[in-house]
Amino acid sequence: MEKFKKFIGKPFKLEYIQNPEFLKSLSICCQNIPEKIEEFEEIEFLIDDIVMCVAVLNGKIKRIMLVKLNKENPDECSPLTKEELEQFLKKNEEKLLKFFENITL
């Protein structure tokens, strides 16, 4: 996750998130895309069975969090183990970097 720390504090560009082709090209799904960014927004993206939550405060990325869903109860989630995180990043690191490079200024 060290590679993603450089995006913390960067301005968030909503227009890329609102472009379904952009998300589709990265195999990222977002169920609830806001029309505008309020003072605080938490936007959830689904990548495989992992939820990536991006918290935006005053227009800037404040936090990036990855959690796994409980398939039996989708309202429950838990942190990834070190091994799960390493495996997820190995598979998705390039597209996540492209994602964050496009949604930040």
Biopython code that builds the backbone (N, CA, C, O; Angstrom):
import numpy as np
from Bio.PDB.StructureBuilder import StructureBuilder

atoms = [
    (1, "MET", "N", (0.814, -1.190, 0.000)),
    (1, "MET", "CA", (0.000, 0.000, 0.000)),
    (1, "MET", "C", (0.866, 1.266, 0.000)),
    (1, "MET", "O", (0.348, 2.371, -0.161)),
    (2, "GLU", "N", (2.159, 1.108, 0.178)),
    (2, "GLU", "CA", (3.063, 2.257, 0.190)),
    (2, "GLU", "C", (2.962, 3.068, -1.104)),
    (2, "GLU", "O", (3.031, 4.296, -1.071)),
    (3, "LYS", "N", (2.801, 2.394, -2.228)),
    (3, "LYS", "CA", (2.746, 3.085, -3.515)),
    (3, "LYS", "C", (1.523, 3.991, -3.634)),
    (3, "LYS", "O", (1.501, 4.903, -4.460)),
    (4, "PHE", "N", (0.523, 3.744, -2.820)),
    (4, "PHE", "CA", (-0.710, 4.514, -2.908)),
    (4, "PHE", "C", (-0.736, 5.701, -1.942)),
    (4, "PHE", "O", (-1.623, 6.550, -2.027)),
    (5, "LYS", "N", (0.232, 5.762, -1.029)),
    (5, "LYS", "CA", (0.277, 6.866, -0.067)),
    (5, "LYS", "C", (0.475, 8.206, -0.764)),
    (5, "LYS", "O", (0.044, 9.238, -0.250)),
    (6, "LYS", "N", (1.119, 8.205, -1.924)),
    (6, "LYS", "CA", (1.364, 9.459, -2.635)),
    (6, "LYS", "C", (0.062, 10.114, -3.110)),
    (6, "LYS", "O", (0.058, 11.296, -3.452)),
    (7, "PHE", "N", (-1.043, 9.358, -3.133)),
    (7, "PHE", "CA", (-2.318, 9.908, -3.570)),
    (7, "PHE", "C", (-3.114, 10.528, -2.417)),
    (7, "PHE", "O", (-4.083, 11.252, -2.649)),
    (8, "ILE", "N", (-2.712, 10.249, -1.193)),
    (8, "ILE", "CA", (-3.384, 10.831, -0.021)),
    (8, "ILE", "C", (-3.098, 12.336, -0.009)),
    (8, "ILE", "O", (-1.953, 12.768, -0.134)),
    (9, "GLY", "N", (-4.155, 13.109, 0.141)),
    (9, "GLY", "CA", (-4.013, 14.559, 0.154)),
    (9, "GLY", "C", (-4.122, 15.210, -1.213)),
    (9, "GLY", "O", (-4.135, 16.436, -1.318)),
    (10, "LYS", "N", (-4.199, 14.402, -2.257)),
    (10, "LYS", "CA", (-4.321, 14.954, -3.611)),
    (10, "LYS", "C", (-5.780, 15.274, -3.916)),
    (10, "LYS", "O", (-6.685, 14.584, -3.447)),
    (11, "PRO", "N", (-6.007, 16.337, -4.714)),
    (11, "PRO", "CA", (-7.378, 16.669, -5.124)),
    (11, "PRO", "C", (-8.014, 15.528, -5.913)),
    (11, "PRO", "O", (-7.359, 14.876, -6.726)),
    (12, "PHE", "N", (-9.285, 15.303, -5.661)),
    (12, "PHE", "CA", (-10.059, 14.213, -6.251)),
    (12, "PHE", "C", (-10.857, 14.735, -7.441)),
    (12, "PHE", "O", (-11.578, 15.726, -7.322)),
    (13, "LYS", "N", (-10.730, 14.066, -8.594)),
    (13, "LYS", "CA", (-11.464, 14.453, -9.801)),
    (13, "LYS", "C", (-12.626, 13.491, -10.010)),
    (13, "LYS", "O", (-12.426, 12.336, -10.387)),
    (14, "LEU", "N", (-13.818, 13.963, -9.769)),
    (14, "LEU", "CA", (-15.024, 13.144, -9.843)),
    (14, "LEU", "C", (-15.380, 12.729, -11.269)),
    (14, "LEU", "O", (-15.960, 11.661, -11.466)),
    (15, "GLU", "N", (-15.044, 13.549, -12.266)),
    (15, "GLU", "CA", (-15.488, 13.259, -13.636)),
    (15, "GLU", "C", (-15.008, 11.906, -14.157)),
    (15, "GLU", "O", (-15.699, 11.292, -14.971)),
    (16, "TYR", "N", (-13.851, 11.425, -13.716)),
    (16, "TYR", "CA", (-13.398, 10.112, -14.169)),
    (16, "TYR", "C", (-14.251, 8.996, -13.565)),
    (16, "TYR", "O", (-14.517, 7.988, -14.218)),
    (17, "ILE", "N", (-14.673, 9.181, -12.323)),
    (17, "ILE", "CA", (-15.509, 8.191, -11.662)),
    (17, "ILE", "C", (-16.883, 8.137, -12.333)),
    (17, "ILE", "O", (-17.498, 7.073, -12.415)),
    (18, "GLN", "N", (-17.352, 9.271, -12.804)),
    (18, "GLN", "CA", (-18.665, 9.347, -13.440)),
    (18, "GLN", "C", (-18.655, 8.798, -14.863)),
    (18, "GLN", "O", (-19.713, 8.681, -15.482)),
    (19, "ASN", "N", (-17.493, 8.465, -15.388)),
    (19, "ASN", "CA", (-17.365, 7.901, -16.723)),
    (19, "ASN", "C", (-17.374, 6.369, -16.613)),
    (19, "ASN", "O", (-16.377, 5.777, -16.199)),
    (20, "PRO", "N", (-18.491, 5.724, -16.979)),
    (20, "PRO", "CA", (-18.571, 4.262, -16.824)),
    (20, "PRO", "C", (-17.535, 3.511, -17.658)),
    (20, "PRO", "O", (-17.104, 2.424, -17.274)),
    (21, "GLU", "N", (-17.135, 4.075, -18.783)),
    (21, "GLU", "CA", (-16.135, 3.409, -19.628)),
    (21, "GLU", "C", (-14.772, 3.359, -18.945)),
    (21, "GLU", "O", (-14.036, 2.381, -19.080)),
    (22, "PHE", "N", (-14.445, 4.420, -18.213)),
    (22, "PHE", "CA", (-13.172, 4.449, -17.486)),
    (22, "PHE", "C", (-13.138, 3.334, -16.452)),
    (22, "PHE", "O", (-12.182, 2.560, -16.402)),
    (23, "LEU", "N", (-14.179, 3.248, -15.623)),
    (23, "LEU", "CA", (-14.224, 2.204, -14.598)),
    (23, "LEU", "C", (-14.253, 0.814, -15.230)),
    (23, "LEU", "O", (-13.567, -0.098, -14.768)),
    (24, "LYS", "N", (-15.034, 0.661, -16.268)),
    (24, "LYS", "CA", (-15.149, -0.636, -16.951)),
    (24, "LYS", "C", (-13.797, -1.072, -17.523)),
    (24, "LYS", "O", (-13.451, -2.253, -17.474)),
    (25, "SER", "N", (-13.040, -0.121, -18.061)),
    (25, "SER", "CA", (-11.735, -0.455, -18.645)),
    (25, "SER", "C", (-10.769, -1.006, -17.601)),
    (25, "SER", "O", (-9.817, -1.710, -17.938)),
    (26, "LEU", "N", (-11.014, -0.685, -16.342)),
    (26, "LEU", "CA", (-10.157, -1.151, -15.253)),
    (26, "LEU", "C", (-10.782, -2.303, -14.465)),
    (26, "LEU", "O", (-10.207, -2.772, -13.484)),
    (27, "SER", "N", (-11.955, -2.753, -14.895)),
    (27, "SER", "CA", (-12.695, -3.807, -14.190)),
    (27, "SER", "C", (-12.990, -3.404, -12.749)),
    (27, "SER", "O", (-12.864, -4.203, -11.821)),
    (28, "ILE", "N", (-13.385, -2.151, -12.590)),
    (28, "ILE", "CA", (-13.758, -1.613, -11.284)),
    (28, "ILE", "C", (-15.231, -1.232, -11.341)),
    (28, "ILE", "O", (-15.690, -0.630, -12.313)),
    (29, "CYS", "N", (-15.960, -1.584, -10.302)),
    (29, "CYS", "CA", (-17.392, -1.298, -10.248)),
    (29, "CYS", "C", (-17.669, -0.337, -9.088)),
    (29, "CYS", "O", (-17.079, -0.445, -8.014)),
    (30, "CYS", "N", (-18.578, 0.599, -9.335)),
    (30, "CYS", "CA", (-19.006, 1.524, -8.291)),
    (30, "CYS", "C", (-20.521, 1.622, -8.349)),
    (30, "CYS", "O", (-21.081, 2.067, -9.351)),
    (31, "GLN", "N", (-21.185, 1.206, -7.279)),
    (31, "GLN", "CA", (-22.647, 1.195, -7.239)),
    (31, "GLN", "C", (-23.236, 2.578, -7.040)),
    (31, "GLN", "O", (-24.227, 2.923, -7.683)),
    (32, "ASN", "N", (-22.646, 3.375, -6.162)),
    (32, "ASN", "CA", (-23.196, 4.682, -5.798)),
    (32, "ASN", "C", (-22.207, 5.792, -6.113)),
    (32, "ASN", "O", (-21.386, 6.163, -5.274)),
    (33, "ILE", "N", (-22.289, 6.313, -7.317)),
    (33, "ILE", "CA", (-21.404, 7.390, -7.730)),
    (33, "ILE", "C", (-22.085, 8.717, -7.389)),
    (33, "ILE", "O", (-23.194, 8.988, -7.850)),
    (34, "PRO", "N", (-21.424, 9.534, -6.587)),
    (34, "PRO", "CA", (-22.053, 10.808, -6.228)),
    (34, "PRO", "C", (-22.093, 11.772, -7.419)),
    (34, "PRO", "O", (-21.248, 11.713, -8.312)),
    (35, "GLU", "N", (-23.083, 12.649, -7.410)),
    (35, "GLU", "CA", (-23.184, 13.659, -8.462)),
    (35, "GLU", "C", (-22.177, 14.773, -8.233)),
    (35, "GLU", "O", (-21.662, 15.365, -9.182)),
    (36, "LYS", "N", (-21.900, 15.052, -6.960)),
    (36, "LYS", "CA", (-20.878, 16.032, -6.610)),
    (36, "LYS", "C", (-20.249, 15.616, -5.290)),
    (36, "LYS", "O", (-20.819, 14.831, -4.533)),
    (37, "ILE", "N", (-19.085, 16.145, -5.032)),
    (37, "ILE", "CA", (-18.382, 15.826, -3.800)),
    (37, "ILE", "C", (-18.757, 16.857, -2.748)),
    (37, "ILE", "O", (-18.525, 18.054, -2.913)),
    (38, "GLU", "N", (-19.337, 16.369, -1.676)),
    (38, "GLU", "CA", (-19.686, 17.228, -0.549)),
    (38, "GLU", "C", (-18.435, 17.416, 0.317)),
    (38, "GLU", "O", (-17.329, 17.063, -0.091)),
    (39, "GLU", "N", (-18.622, 17.971, 1.504)),
    (39, "GLU", "CA", (-17.487, 18.179, 2.406)),
    (39, "GLU", "C", (-16.779, 16.853, 2.704)),
    (39, "GLU", "O", (-15.551, 16.784, 2.760)),
    (40, "PHE", "N", (-17.600, 15.790, 2.895)),
    (40, "PHE", "CA", (-17.033, 14.456, 3.140)),
    (40, "PHE", "C", (-17.816, 13.430, 2.337)),
    (40, "PHE", "O", (-19.045, 13.387, 2.398)),
    (41, "GLU", "N", (-17.104, 12.610, 1.591)),
    (41, "GLU", "CA", (-17.709, 11.514, 0.827)),
    (41, "GLU", "C", (-16.876, 10.262, 1.032)),
    (41, "GLU", "O", (-15.650, 10.318, 1.123)),
    (42, "GLU", "N", (-17.555, 9.151, 1.101)),
    (42, "GLU", "CA", (-16.892, 7.852, 1.128)),
    (42, "GLU", "C", (-17.435, 7.079, -0.062)),
    (42, "GLU", "O", (-18.624, 6.766, -0.118)),
    (43, "ILE", "N", (-16.567, 6.773, -1.005)),
    (43, "ILE", "CA", (-16.988, 6.106, -2.239)),
    (43, "ILE", "C", (-16.407, 4.701, -2.239)),
    (43, "ILE", "O", (-15.208, 4.509, -2.034)),
    (44, "GLU", "N", (-17.280, 3.714, -2.474)),
    (44, "GLU", "CA", (-16.863, 2.317, -2.459)),
    (44, "GLU", "C", (-16.765, 1.786, -3.883)),
    (44, "GLU", "O", (-17.652, 2.000, -4.710)),
    (45, "PHE", "N", (-15.672, 1.094, -4.143)),
    (45, "PHE", "CA", (-15.431, 0.471, -5.434)),
    (45, "PHE", "C", (-15.228, -1.018, -5.211)),
    (45, "PHE", "O", (-14.573, -1.426, -4.251)),
    (46, "LEU", "N", (-15.785, -1.821, -6.091)),
    (46, "LEU", "CA", (-15.643, -3.268, -5.984)),
    (46, "LEU", "C", (-14.651, -3.753, -7.033)),
    (46, "LEU", "O", (-14.796, -3.480, -8.225)),
    (47, "ILE", "N", (-13.644, -4.475, -6.565)),
    (47, "ILE", "CA", (-12.626, -5.063, -7.432)),
    (47, "ILE", "C", (-12.526, -6.522, -7.015)),
    (47, "ILE", "O", (-12.063, -6.834, -5.917)),
    (48, "ASP", "N", (-12.962, -7.412, -7.895)),
    (48, "ASP", "CA", (-13.084, -8.831, -7.543)),
    (48, "ASP", "C", (-14.030, -8.915, -6.345)),
    (48, "ASP", "O", (-15.161, -8.438, -6.432)),
    (49, "ASP", "N", (-13.603, -9.504, -5.241)),
    (49, "ASP", "CA", (-14.441, -9.573, -4.045)),
    (49, "ASP", "C", (-13.932, -8.631, -2.959)),
    (49, "ASP", "O", (-14.229, -8.807, -1.777)),
    (50, "ILE", "N", (-13.169, -7.640, -3.371)),
    (50, "ILE", "CA", (-12.580, -6.692, -2.430)),
    (50, "ILE", "C", (-13.230, -5.322, -2.616)),
    (50, "ILE", "O", (-13.413, -4.856, -3.741)),
    (51, "VAL", "N", (-13.570, -4.694, -1.509)),
    (51, "VAL", "CA", (-14.120, -3.337, -1.548)),
    (51, "VAL", "C", (-12.987, -2.364, -1.244)),
    (51, "VAL", "O", (-12.287, -2.481, -0.238)),
    (52, "MET", "N", (-12.830, -1.400, -2.148)),
    (52, "MET", "CA", (-11.876, -0.322, -1.923)),
    (52, "MET", "C", (-12.692, 0.922, -1.577)),
    (52, "MET", "O", (-13.478, 1.406, -2.391)),
    (53, "CYS", "N", (-12.501, 1.421, -0.386)),
    (53, "CYS", "CA", (-13.218, 2.600, 0.071)),
    (53, "CYS", "C", (-12.266, 3.790, -0.007)),
    (53, "CYS", "O", (-11.179, 3.772, 0.571)),
    (54, "VAL", "N", (-12.691, 4.821, -0.729)),
    (54, "VAL", "CA", (-11.905, 6.038, -0.856)),
    (54, "VAL", "C", (-12.663, 7.145, -0.130)),
    (54, "VAL", "O", (-13.771, 7.511, -0.522)),
    (55, "ALA", "N", (-12.062, 7.669, 0.922)),
    (55, "ALA", "CA", (-12.663, 8.762, 1.683)),
    (55, "ALA", "C", (-12.114, 10.080, 1.149)),
    (55, "ALA", "O", (-10.904, 10.265, 1.024)),
    (56, "VAL", "N", (-13.037, 10.994, 0.836)),
    (56, "VAL", "CA", (-12.670, 12.302, 0.297)),
    (56, "VAL", "C", (-13.150, 13.364, 1.282)),
    (56, "VAL", "O", (-14.336, 13.434, 1.607)),
    (57, "LEU", "N", (-12.228, 14.179, 1.748)),
    (57, "LEU", "CA", (-12.535, 15.246, 2.697)),
    (57, "LEU", "C", (-12.132, 16.574, 2.077)),
    (57, "LEU", "O", (-10.977, 16.764, 1.697)),
    (58, "ASN", "N", (-13.081, 17.485, 1.976)),
    (58, "ASN", "CA", (-12.826, 18.802, 1.378)),
    (58, "ASN", "C", (-12.166, 18.704, 0.006)),
    (58, "ASN", "O", (-11.269, 19.480, -0.322)),
    (59, "GLY", "N", (-12.627, 17.731, -0.794)),
    (59, "GLY", "CA", (-12.158, 17.594, -2.167)),
    (59, "GLY", "C", (-10.836, 16.873, -2.346)),
    (59, "GLY", "O", (-10.339, 16.769, -3.468)),
    (60, "LYS", "N", (-10.255, 16.372, -1.261)),
    (60, "LYS", "CA", (-8.966, 15.676, -1.345)),
    (60, "LYS", "C", (-9.083, 14.277, -0.752)),
    (60, "LYS", "O", (-9.822, 14.047, 0.205)),
    (61, "ILE", "N", (-8.335, 13.350, -1.344)),
    (61, "ILE", "CA", (-8.345, 11.976, -0.827)),
    (61, "ILE", "C", (-7.738, 11.972, 0.568)),
    (61, "ILE", "O", (-6.617, 12.434, 0.784)),
    (62, "LYS", "N", (-8.499, 11.445, 1.495)),
    (62, "LYS", "CA", (-8.060, 11.404, 2.895)),
    (62, "LYS", "C", (-7.616, 10.002, 3.308)),
    (62, "LYS", "O", (-6.683, 9.848, 4.097)),
    (63, "ARG", "N", (-8.304, 8.956, 2.759)),
    (63, "ARG", "CA", (-8.000, 7.582, 3.170)),
    (63, "ARG", "C", (-8.362, 6.614, 2.057)),
    (63, "ARG", "O", (-9.329, 6.821, 1.324)),
    (64, "ILE", "N", (-7.573, 5.557, 1.942)),
    (64, "ILE", "CA", (-7.853, 4.455, 1.020)),
    (64, "ILE", "C", (-7.836, 3.188, 1.875)),
    (64, "ILE", "O", (-6.861, 2.909, 2.573)),
    (65, "MET", "N", (-8.923, 2.432, 1.808)),
    (65, "MET", "CA", (-9.034, 1.238, 2.639)),
    (65, "MET", "C", (-9.508, 0.064, 1.790)),
    (65, "MET", "O", (-10.393, 0.221, 0.949)),
    (66, "LEU", "N", (-8.932, -1.089, 2.002)),
    (66, "LEU", "CA", (-9.334, -2.316, 1.316)),
    (66, "LEU", "C", (-9.873, -3.303, 2.338)),
    (66, "LEU", "O", (-9.243, -3.544, 3.367)),
    (67, "VAL", "N", (-11.044, -3.877, 2.053)),
    (67, "VAL", "CA", (-11.640, -4.892, 2.919)),
    (67, "VAL", "C", (-12.246, -5.990, 2.055)),
    (67, "VAL", "O", (-12.583, -5.767, 0.893)),
    (68, "LYS", "N", (-12.379, -7.172, 2.636)),
    (68, "LYS", "CA", (-13.026, -8.262, 1.900)),
    (68, "LYS", "C", (-14.453, -8.413, 2.402)),
    (68, "LYS", "O", (-14.747, -8.214, 3.580)),
    (69, "LEU", "N", (-15.322, -8.769, 1.480)),
    (69, "LEU", "CA", (-16.727, -8.965, 1.797)),
    (69, "LEU", "C", (-16.971, -10.376, 2.316)),
    (69, "LEU", "O", (-16.283, -11.323, 1.936)),
    (70, "ASN", "N", (-17.949, -10.495, 3.176)),
    (70, "ASN", "CA", (-18.433, -11.794, 3.609)),
    (70, "ASN", "C", (-19.476, -12.212, 2.571)),
    (70, "ASN", "O", (-20.523, -11.573, 2.464)),
    (71, "LYS", "N", (-19.212, -13.256, 1.818)),
    (71, "LYS", "CA", (-20.120, -13.671, 0.742)),
    (71, "LYS", "C", (-21.501, -14.073, 1.262)),
    (71, "LYS", "O", (-22.499, -13.932, 0.556)),
    (72, "GLU", "N", (-21.553, -14.571, 2.490)),
    (72, "GLU", "CA", (-22.834, -14.977, 3.063)),
    (72, "GLU", "C", (-23.635, -13.773, 3.562)),
    (72, "GLU", "O", (-24.866, -13.806, 3.567)),
    (73, "ASN", "N", (-22.948, -12.724, 3.975)),
    (73, "ASN", "CA", (-23.609, -11.510, 4.446)),
    (73, "ASN", "C", (-22.833, -10.301, 3.909)),
    (73, "ASN", "O", (-21.868, -9.862, 4.534)),
    (74, "PRO", "N", (-23.246, -9.763, 2.761)),
    (74, "PRO", "CA", (-22.503, -8.675, 2.126)),
    (74, "PRO", "C", (-22.393, -7.390, 2.950)),
    (74, "PRO", "O", (-21.590, -6.515, 2.628)),
    (75, "ASP", "N", (-23.198, -7.274, 4.013)),
    (75, "ASP", "CA", (-23.088, -6.102, 4.877)),
    (75, "ASP", "C", (-21.911, -6.208, 5.844)),
    (75, "ASP", "O", (-21.547, -5.227, 6.492)),
    (76, "GLU", "N", (-21.320, -7.393, 5.941)),
    (76, "GLU", "CA", (-20.179, -7.607, 6.826)),
    (76, "GLU", "C", (-18.898, -7.610, 6.002)),
    (76, "GLU", "O", (-18.855, -8.127, 4.886)),
    (77, "CYS", "N", (-17.870, -7.028, 6.573)),
    (77, "CYS", "CA", (-16.568, -7.045, 5.908)),
    (77, "CYS", "C", (-15.484, -7.215, 6.962)),
    (77, "CYS", "O", (-15.724, -7.042, 8.157)),
    (78, "SER", "N", (-14.295, -7.554, 6.499)),
    (78, "SER", "CA", (-13.175, -7.749, 7.413)),
    (78, "SER", "C", (-11.888, -7.340, 6.705)),
    (78, "SER", "O", (-11.833, -7.295, 5.476)),
    (79, "PRO", "N", (-10.856, -7.042, 7.486)),
    (79, "PRO", "CA", (-9.592, -6.652, 6.861)),
    (79, "PRO", "C", (-8.955, -7.823, 6.130)),
    (79, "PRO", "O", (-9.218, -8.984, 6.444)),
    (80, "LEU", "N", (-8.128, -7.511, 5.166)),
    (80, "LEU", "CA", (-7.385, -8.537, 4.445)),
    (80, "LEU", "C", (-6.190, -8.969, 5.294)),
    (80, "LEU", "O", (-5.597, -8.162, 6.010)),
    (81, "THR", "N", (-5.850, -10.239, 5.203)),
    (81, "THR", "CA", (-4.619, -10.688, 5.843)),
    (81, "THR", "C", (-3.451, -10.148, 5.026)),
    (81, "THR", "O", (-3.637, -9.680, 3.903)),
    (82, "LYS", "N", (-2.284, -10.213, 5.573)),
    (82, "LYS", "CA", (-1.091, -9.741, 4.856)),
    (82, "LYS", "C", (-0.942, -10.489, 3.532)),
    (82, "LYS", "O", (-0.617, -9.886, 2.510)),
    (83, "GLU", "N", (-1.179, -11.793, 3.552)),
    (83, "GLU", "CA", (-1.063, -12.606, 2.345)),
    (83, "GLU", "C", (-2.137, -12.228, 1.318)),
    (83, "GLU", "O", (-1.848, -12.138, 0.124)),
    (84, "GLU", "N", (-3.367, -12.008, 1.776)),
    (84, "GLU", "CA", (-4.447, -11.615, 0.867)),
    (84, "GLU", "C", (-4.163, -10.253, 0.240)),
    (84, "GLU", "O", (-4.404, -10.050, -0.950)),
    (85, "LEU", "N", (-3.655, -9.329, 1.035)),
    (85, "LEU", "CA", (-3.318, -8.005, 0.526)),
    (85, "LEU", "C", (-2.206, -8.097, -0.518)),
    (85, "LEU", "O", (-2.293, -7.472, -1.576)),
    (86, "GLU", "N", (-1.175, -8.863, -0.228)),
    (86, "GLU", "CA", (-0.073, -9.027, -1.183)),
    (86, "GLU", "C", (-0.567, -9.637, -2.487)),
    (86, "GLU", "O", (-0.185, -9.185, -3.567)),
    (87, "GLN", "N", (-1.402, -10.646, -2.399)),
    (87, "GLN", "CA", (-1.950, -11.300, -3.587)),
    (87, "GLN", "C", (-2.836, -10.334, -4.378)),
    (87, "GLN", "O", (-2.737, -10.266, -5.603)),
    (88, "PHE", "N", (-3.697, -9.591, -3.687)),
    (88, "PHE", "CA", (-4.572, -8.633, -4.343)),
    (88, "PHE", "C", (-3.756, -7.562, -5.066)),
    (88, "PHE", "O", (-4.030, -7.244, -6.223)),
    (89, "LEU", "N", (-2.755, -7.008, -4.382)),
    (89, "LEU", "CA", (-1.942, -5.960, -4.999)),
    (89, "LEU", "C", (-1.111, -6.489, -6.163)),
    (89, "LEU", "O", (-0.919, -5.787, -7.156)),
    (90, "LYS", "N", (-0.624, -7.708, -6.051)),
    (90, "LYS", "CA", (0.142, -8.296, -7.151)),
    (90, "LYS", "C", (-0.727, -8.381, -8.411)),
    (90, "LYS", "O", (-0.259, -8.123, -9.520)),
    (91, "LYS", "N", (-1.974, -8.741, -8.224)),
    (91, "LYS", "CA", (-2.900, -8.896, -9.349)),
    (91, "LYS", "C", (-3.414, -7.548, -9.867)),
    (91, "LYS", "O", (-3.635, -7.399, -11.068)),
    (92, "ASN", "N", (-3.609, -6.564, -8.980)),
    (92, "ASN", "CA", (-4.324, -5.341, -9.343)),
    (92, "ASN", "C", (-3.526, -4.047, -9.243)),
    (92, "ASN", "O", (-4.076, -2.974, -9.492)),
    (93, "GLU", "N", (-2.263, -4.118, -8.891)),
    (93, "GLU", "CA", (-1.492, -2.904, -8.641)),
    (93, "GLU", "C", (-1.469, -1.952, -9.834)),
    (93, "GLU", "O", (-1.672, -0.751, -9.659)),
    (94, "GLU", "N", (-1.232, -2.447, -11.013)),
    (94, "GLU", "CA", (-1.129, -1.577, -12.194)),
    (94, "GLU", "C", (-2.430, -0.832, -12.465)),
    (94, "GLU", "O", (-2.417, 0.371, -12.726)),
    (95, "LYS", "N", (-3.552, -1.544, -12.404)),
    (95, "LYS", "CA", (-4.815, -0.858, -12.680)),
    (95, "LYS", "C", (-5.188, 0.106, -11.560)),
    (95, "LYS", "O", (-5.825, 1.126, -11.821)),
    (96, "LEU", "N", (-4.806, -0.194, -10.320)),
    (96, "LEU", "CA", (-5.074, 0.740, -9.228)),
    (96, "LEU", "C", (-4.228, 2.002, -9.357)),
    (96, "LEU", "O", (-4.709, 3.102, -9.082)),
    (97, "LEU", "N", (-2.985, 1.854, -9.768)),
    (97, "LEU", "CA", (-2.146, 3.031, -9.998)),
    (97, "LEU", "C", (-2.730, 3.883, -11.115)),
    (97, "LEU", "O", (-2.777, 5.107, -11.001)),
    (98, "LYS", "N", (-3.178, 3.240, -12.198)),
    (98, "LYS", "CA", (-3.793, 3.989, -13.295)),
    (98, "LYS", "C", (-5.063, 4.685, -12.815)),
    (98, "LYS", "O", (-5.322, 5.831, -13.182)),
    (99, "PHE", "N", (-5.848, 4.000, -12.002)),
    (99, "PHE", "CA", (-7.075, 4.555, -11.441)),
    (99, "PHE", "C", (-6.759, 5.827, -10.652)),
    (99, "PHE", "O", (-7.355, 6.875, -10.900)),
    (100, "PHE", "N", (-5.836, 5.738, -9.718)),
    (100, "PHE", "CA", (-5.529, 6.886, -8.859)),
    (100, "PHE", "C", (-4.820, 7.997, -9.616)),
    (100, "PHE", "O", (-5.026, 9.173, -9.317)),
    (101, "GLU", "N", (-3.999, 7.650, -10.580)),
    (101, "GLU", "CA", (-3.347, 8.687, -11.390)),
    (101, "GLU", "C", (-4.377, 9.497, -12.173)),
    (101, "GLU", "O", (-4.167, 10.685, -12.415)),
    (102, "ASN", "N", (-5.478, 8.877, -12.571)),
    (102, "ASN", "CA", (-6.509, 9.562, -13.333)),
    (102, "ASN", "C", (-7.490, 10.332, -12.467)),
    (102, "ASN", "O", (-8.056, 11.326, -12.923)),
    (103, "ILE", "N", (-7.707, 9.902, -11.232)),
    (103, "ILE", "CA", (-8.725, 10.582, -10.413)),
    (103, "ILE", "C", (-8.121, 11.650, -9.515)),
    (103, "ILE", "O", (-8.839, 12.286, -8.744)),
    (104, "THR", "N", (-6.819, 11.855, -9.603)),
    (104, "THR", "CA", (-6.181, 12.904, -8.804)),
    (104, "THR", "C", (-5.528, 13.917, -9.733)),
    (104, "THR", "O", (-5.223, 13.616, -10.887)),
    (105, "LEU", "N", (-5.320, 15.119, -9.214)),
    (105, "LEU", "CA", (-4.670, 16.178, -9.996)),
    (105, "LEU", "C", (-3.179, 16.121, -9.820)),
    (105, "LEU", "O", (-2.458, 16.933, -10.399)),
]
sb = StructureBuilder()
sb.init_structure("model")
sb.init_model(0)
sb.init_chain("A")
sb.init_seg("    ")
for serial, (resi, resn, name, xyz) in enumerate(atoms, 1):
    if name == "N":
        sb.init_residue(resn, " ", resi, " ")
    sb.init_atom(name, np.array(xyz, "f"), 0.0, 1.0, " ", f" {name:<3s}", serial, name[0])
structure = sb.get_structure()
